[in-house]
């Protein structure tokens, strides 16, 4: 009996139809943990749903994602409602999700928002309370697990940027029961013993439950009360915890926290060398300008003939003196001429001139007699002639 082979497409189509005919697979309600989550630019979501032993691929189209009231991410435990179907081209089966909700995290989100609002009202998130990160810290205090990639990333980045920086690790649990208390105590110890110049509180990514210690009030208040600046680097870039809001600075990743805390000495050295070059260039330009000014000064007449200016002043003074003498002489001459004219005029009007012509002055008791009616009989009068005086008696 001859068996005719079928194509791969025909086989996948057959399996797809069989799965489509199963009523149970048309509506499944599955719980699991999200991994490999990708939010495509088209709006569709692709991820894997897994438990301890198995996994299954899932897709949620844009028309269904609009009903979500949270942002799915890796490590989140969810409940998915959808149908199982075969993707004929690749020959794989997957869940086509129609709805999704968080599994057991609703209470955590409620507590998160409640505490966030409470601490915000108290002012724990205010920028006025944020402390400045030191420019060149010598010791970086790190609160995280002593195993895993977080501390290795911080050490690698920090020592690469500044080989002389010292990393002081204070191991603390970063998830699970009691972790929040130990993290808060670690922050307090760092402050009491002055073990660092700046503190980095860090852990890798995870679900909301994994990150929950950093949403505890005791950790938030320990960060707020810290006298040392605190950098929060909890989870991935899209993860936000209460610690991030209270901290003096939030870093998207632990590696980024190390970059923010530790100044890159190579860049600093480059800037110093650049400033040194600019300073040298500025000094050289200044010296060149001063040299040109010096040469210009030396070529000036003041330096070639220093007495020339003084001699010019001497000549000018002599001119002033000569001018003053001429003006004075002219003034005296004009004054003499004027005086001569006045004297001549006075001389013409002088009564003595009249006496020369044969007249005389008649006086009585020193007063000139101008009228005959002023004379009386037997009055003794004085007669003043050109050459002398005589006495007379009126008869």
C-alpha positions in Angstrom: 0.0 0.0 0.0 1.4 3.3 -1.1 1.2 6.2 1.4 1.2 9.7 -0.1 3.3 12.2 2.0 1.8 15.5 3.0 3.5 18.9 3.3 4.6 20.6 6.5 2.0 23.2 5.8 -0.8 20.7 5.5 0.3 19.0 8.8 0.4 22.4 10.6 -3.0 23.3 9.2 -4.4 19.9 10.4 -3.0 20.4 13.9 -4.4 23.9 13.9 -7.8 22.8 13.0 -7.8 20.1 15.6 -6.8 22.6 18.3 -9.5 25.0 17.0 -12.1 22.2 17.4 -11.2 21.8 21.1 -13.7 23.9 23.1 -11.4 23.8 26.2 -8.6 25.4 24.3 -10.8 28.1 22.9 -11.1 29.6 26.3 -8.3 29.0 28.8 -7.5 30.9 32.0 -3.8 30.5 32.8 -1.5 31.9 35.4 2.2 32.2 35.2 5.2 34.5 35.2 6.0 36.8 32.3 9.4 36.6 30.7 11.0 37.8 27.4 8.4 40.6 27.3 8.5 42.8 24.2 6.1 45.6 23.4 6.3 46.0 19.6 6.1 49.4 18.0 2.8 48.3 16.4 1.2 48.1 19.9 1.2 44.2 20.0 2.7 42.5 23.0 4.8 39.3 22.8 6.0 37.4 25.8 6.4 33.9 27.4 4.3 32.7 30.3 6.2 30.2 32.5 6.0 28.3 35.8 8.6 26.2 37.5 8.6 23.5 34.9 7.2 24.8 31.6 6.6 27.7 29.4 4.3 28.8 26.5 4.5 31.6 24.1 1.8 34.3 24.2 0.7 37.2 22.0 -1.7 40.0 22.9 -2.8 42.2 20.0 -3.2 46.0 20.2 -7.0 45.7 20.2 -6.8 43.8 23.5 -4.0 45.7 25.2 -6.2 48.8 25.5 -8.1 47.1 28.4 -4.9 46.8 30.5 -4.7 48.9 33.6 -1.0 48.1 34.3 2.2 47.8 32.3 3.3 44.1 32.0 7.0 43.4 32.5 9.4 40.5 33.1 9.0 38.7 36.4 5.4 39.8 36.9 2.9 37.1 37.8 -0.3 37.4 35.8 -3.6 35.7 35.0 -4.3 35.4 31.3 -7.6 34.7 29.5 -7.4 33.7 25.9 -7.4 30.9 23.4 -4.8 28.4 22.3 -4.0 28.2 18.6 -1.3 27.0 16.2 0.8 29.5 14.3 0.8 27.7 11.1 4.0 29.2 9.6 6.3 28.2 12.5 4.4 25.2 13.6 4.1 26.3 17.2 1.2 26.8 19.5 0.6 29.8 21.6 -1.9 31.6 23.7 -3.7 34.5 22.0 -4.5 36.7 25.0 -7.8 38.6 25.2 -7.4 39.8 28.8 -4.8 39.9 31.5 -4.6 40.9 35.1 -2.0 40.8 37.9 -1.9 37.7 40.0 -1.9 38.7 43.7 -0.3 42.1 43.1 -3.4 44.2 43.3 -2.9 44.6 47.0 0.8 45.5 46.6 0.0 48.2 44.1 -2.7 49.6 46.3 -0.2 49.7 49.3 2.5 51.2 47.0 0.2 54.0 45.8 -1.0 54.7 49.4 2.4 54.9 50.9 3.7 57.0 48.0 0.9 59.5 48.5 1.5 59.6 52.3 5.2 60.2 52.0 4.7 62.8 49.2 2.3 64.7 51.4 4.9 64.7 54.2 7.5 66.2 51.9 9.9 63.3 51.7 10.0 63.6 47.9 10.7 67.4 47.9 13.7 68.6 45.9 14.6 71.0 48.8 15.6 67.9 50.9 17.8 66.4 48.2 21.5 66.5 49.0 24.2 67.1 46.4 26.3 64.1 45.3 30.1 64.8 46.1 32.2 65.6 43.1 35.1 63.3 44.0 34.0 60.8 46.6 36.8 58.7 48.0 34.6 55.9 49.4 31.5 54.6 47.8 29.2 52.7 50.2 27.1 50.0 48.5 24.1 48.2 50.0 23.3 45.2 48.0 23.7 41.4 47.8 27.3 40.3 48.0 26.6 37.9 45.1 25.3 38.5 41.7 26.0 40.9 38.9 25.0 44.1 40.7 28.1 44.5 42.9 30.4 43.3 40.1 28.9 45.9 37.7 29.4 48.7 40.3 33.0 47.7 41.0 33.9 47.4 37.3 32.3 50.8 36.3 33.7 52.6 39.4 37.3 51.4 39.1 37.3 52.0 35.4 36.3 55.6 35.9 38.5 56.1 38.9 41.1 53.4 39.9 41.7 55.1 43.3 38.0 55.0 44.5 37.3 52.6 47.3 34.1 50.5 47.2 32.8 49.5 50.7 30.2 46.8 50.4 27.7 46.3 53.2 25.9 43.0 52.2 22.2 43.1 52.8 19.3 40.9 51.4 17.5 42.7 48.6 14.3 40.7 48.6 12.3 38.5 50.9 11.0 38.8 54.5 13.1 41.0 56.7 15.1 42.6 53.9 13.6 46.1 54.4 14.7 46.2 58.0 18.3 45.1 57.2 18.5 47.6 54.3 17.3 50.4 56.7 19.8 49.3 59.4 22.6 49.3 56.8 21.9 52.9 55.8 21.8 53.9 59.5 25.1 52.1 60.1 26.8 53.8 57.2 25.8 57.1 58.6 26.7 56.4 62.2 30.2 55.1 61.4 30.7 57.5 58.5 31.7 54.5 56.3 31.3 56.3 53.0 31.0 59.7 51.2 28.0 58.5 49.2 25.7 55.5 49.5 24.4 53.4 46.6 21.3 51.3 47.3 21.1 48.8 44.5 19.6 45.5 43.2 18.8 44.0 39.8 15.4 43.8 38.1 12.5 41.6 39.3 8.8 41.5 39.9 7.0 44.0 42.1 7.2 41.4 44.9 10.9 41.0 44.4 11.4 44.8 44.6 9.0 45.3 47.5 11.6 45.8 50.3 12.5 49.1 48.6 8.8 50.1 48.8 8.7 49.7 52.6 8.3 52.9 54.7 11.2 51.9 57.0 13.6 52.1 54.0 12.1 55.3 52.7 12.5 57.0 56.1 16.1 55.7 56.5 17.0 57.2 53.2 15.3 60.5 54.1 17.1 60.7 57.5 20.5 59.8 56.0 23.1 62.5 56.3 25.1 60.9 53.6 23.8 61.4 50.0 21.9 58.3 48.7 21.7 57.1 45.1 18.9 54.6 44.4 19.5 52.0 41.7 16.7 49.5 42.0 15.5 47.3 39.2 15.5 48.2 35.5 15.0 51.6 34.0 11.3 51.2 33.9 11.0 50.2 37.5 10.2 52.9 40.1 10.2 52.3 43.8 9.5 54.5 46.8 13.3 54.5 47.4 13.8 56.1 44.0 11.5 59.1 45.0 13.1 59.6 48.4 16.7 59.2 47.3 18.9 62.2 46.6 19.5 60.8 43.1 17.8 58.0 41.1 19.8 55.9 38.7 18.1 53.7 36.1 20.6 50.8 36.7 23.4 49.9 39.2 26.0 50.6 36.5 24.5 54.0 35.9 24.6 54.6 39.7 28.3 54.0 39.6 28.7 56.4 36.7 26.8 59.1 38.6 28.7 58.6 41.8 32.2 58.3 40.5 33.8 61.0 38.4 35.6 59.8 35.3 39.3 60.7 36.1 40.2 60.3 32.4 37.7 63.0 31.4 38.8 65.1 34.3 42.4 64.8 33.2 41.4 65.6 29.7 39.6 68.7 30.9 42.7 69.7 33.0 45.0 69.2 30.1 42.7 71.2 27.9 42.5 74.1 30.4 46.3 73.9 30.7 46.7 74.3 26.9 44.2 77.1 26.8 46.0 78.9 29.7 49.4 78.5 28.0 47.9 79.9 24.8 46.4 82.8 26.6 49.7 83.5 28.4 51.6 83.4 25.2 49.2 85.8 23.5 49.4 88.1 26.5 53.2 88.0 26.4 53.2 88.7 22.7 50.9 91.7 23.2 53.2 93.0 26.0 56.3 92.5 23.9 54.8 94.5 21.0 53.7 97.2 23.4 57.3 97.2 24.9 58.8 97.5 21.4 56.4 100.3 20.5 57.3 102.1 23.7 61.0 101.8 23.0 60.5 103.2 19.5 58.7 106.2 20.9 60.4 109.6 20.9 60.0 109.7 24.6 62.6 107.0 24.9 64.8 108.1 21.9 64.9 111.8 22.9 63.7 112.0 26.5 64.6 115.8 26.8 62.8 116.8 23.6 59.5 117.1 25.4 61.1 119.2 28.2 62.8 121.4 25.7 59.5 121.9 23.9 58.0 123.0 27.2 60.9 125.4 27.8 60.3 127.0 24.4 56.6 127.2 25.3 57.4 128.8 28.7 59.7 131.3 27.0 57.0 132.2 24.6 54.6 132.7 27.5 57.1 134.9 29.3 57.8 137.0 26.2 54.1 137.4 25.6 53.6 138.4 29.2 56.4 141.0 29.0 55.1 142.4 25.7 51.6 142.6 27.1 52.9 144.2 30.3 55.0 146.7 28.4 52.2 147.6 26.1 49.8 147.9 29.1 52.3 150.3 30.9 52.7 152.4 27.8 49.0 152.7 27.2 48.6 153.5 30.9 51.3 156.3 30.7 49.7 157.8 27.6 46.3 157.8 29.3 47.8 159.2 32.5 49.5 162.0 30.5 46.3 162.9 28.8 44.5 163.1 32.2 47.3 165.1 33.8 47.2 167.6 30.8 43.5 167.8 31.2 43.8 168.4 34.9 46.5 170.9 34.4 44.4 172.8 32.0 41.6 172.9 34.5 43.9 173.8 37.5 43.2 177.2 39.1 46.9 177.8 39.3 47.0 178.2 35.5 44.5 181.1 36.0 46.8 182.8 38.5 49.6 182.8 36.0 47.5 184.9 33.7 47.3 187.7 36.5 44.4 186.6 38.5 44.3 185.8 42.2 42.1 183.8 44.6 40.3 185.5 47.5 39.9 183.5 50.6 38.4 184.1 54.0 39.1 181.7 56.7 40.2 179.1 54.1 37.1 179.5 52.0 37.1 181.0 48.5 35.1 184.2 48.1 33.3 184.0 44.7 30.9 187.0 45.1 31.5 190.6 46.2 28.4 190.4 48.3 30.2 188.0 50.5 32.7 190.7 51.6 32.1 193.0 54.5 33.8 196.2 55.7 37.0 195.7 57.7 37.0 191.9 56.8 40.6 190.7 56.6 41.0 188.4 53.6 43.8 186.4 52.0 44.9 187.0 48.4 46.6 184.1 46.7 48.8 185.0 43.7 51.0 182.9 41.5 54.2 183.6 43.4 52.7 183.8 47.0 50.0 185.1 49.3 49.1 188.5 50.7 46.7 189.9 53.2 44.2 192.6 52.6 41.4 194.6 54.4 38.1 195.4 52.9 37.5 199.3 53.1 
